[in-house]
Amino acid sequence: MTIVSLGLGFFLRGCIQLIWGSHSYSFFLDLPDITLEIGDLLYLSDPIWAGILSLLTFGLVIVFLFRTRWGLAIRATSEDQSKAMAFGINARFILMIVWAISALCITVAGIMISNFGALQVGMSYVGLRAIPVVLIGGMDSIGGALVGGIIVGICEALAGSYIEPMGLVGFKEVAPYLLLLIVLFIRPYGLFGTVRIERV
């Protein structure tokens, strides 16, 4: 399914480039300027807004999953699809809801990234950064995804600030995957993933 998804993504991107071209477009949201300057540190408005809206989206997803009946059905289906169907849950419809929620979250992420000034077809590669985030945090841990995202963000920032100036251009893009390998060697199920024991 992963290979099919990647292949479909390349196909759709090629179709979009064929129709609209591969040009970059200026994109800015008209948001209030909340730039902060604390001592020698300058926090620009756009990244702050990206962090605020990301946390807000994350909070809404958490509330939906743990405070609604649909969220209970989603968690039951993710735990054991066969048992969920035995209790009368329409697993196919639940999976459609999960895909819709995922698409909504990705849309918010794409808008926030585009708000940094450039909108282009090739931005889909940013979605690959979710792989180390999810695997480092743990596949079945929602809180782990948040912690994994923070860890990956810090890793990229440190690599871009201290390692790339030494001549290793592009190391910032590779650093999260190297960190992922280290974490998986130590904890194969991620930092907060549930260790599953299979009995033979």
Secondary structure, DSSP 4 states (H G I P E B T S, - for coil): -HHHHHHHHHHHHHHHHHHH-S--EEE--------EEETTEEE-HHHHHHHHHHHHHHHHHHHHHHHSHHHHHHHHHHH-HHHHHHTT--HHHHHHHHHHHHHHHHHHHHHHHHTTEEE-GGGGGGGGGHHHHHHHH-TT-HHHHHHHHHHHHHHHHHIIIIIGGGT-TTHHHHHHHHHHHHHHHH-TT-SSPPPP----
